Amino acid sequence: MSEEGSPVIEEVHGESGGIPHAFLDQFKGKGHDNMLRLGQDIKAQGVDEAVARAATDAIRLDVMTMQTLYGAAHSHGGAHSH
């Protein structure tokens, strides 16, 4: 969890699917505030682009799902600042 209480990615496991740690490690510490766009926020790191895109899309969907489930109280407005 981040300081604001919204979920962030702590670890991604996918090496059993042939995806190297160097690619997966890019997701650590990112959350719903990160767009997770391949080629911008995320680099392919030698992973086949189709695989990298599929993994990025799946992880982005997971982050959005976590935010919906756990982040209902989190808002970008309000009294607190970053």
KAHU-V355594 format. One line per field, one symbol per residue. phi: phi as a letter, one per 40 degrees, with the letter a starting at -180 (. if undefined). burial: b if it has 24 or more other C-alpha atoms within 12 Angstrom, else e. A space follows every 50 residues. Layout:
phi: ???
burial: ???
This chain:
phi: .cccgccbccabbacccgccddccccccgcaccccfccgbcbbcfgcddc cccccccccdcccccdcccbbdccbccgccbc
burial: eeeeebbbbeebeeeeeebeeebbebbbebbbebebbbeeebbbeebeee ebbebbeebbebbbeebeeeeeeeeeeeeeee
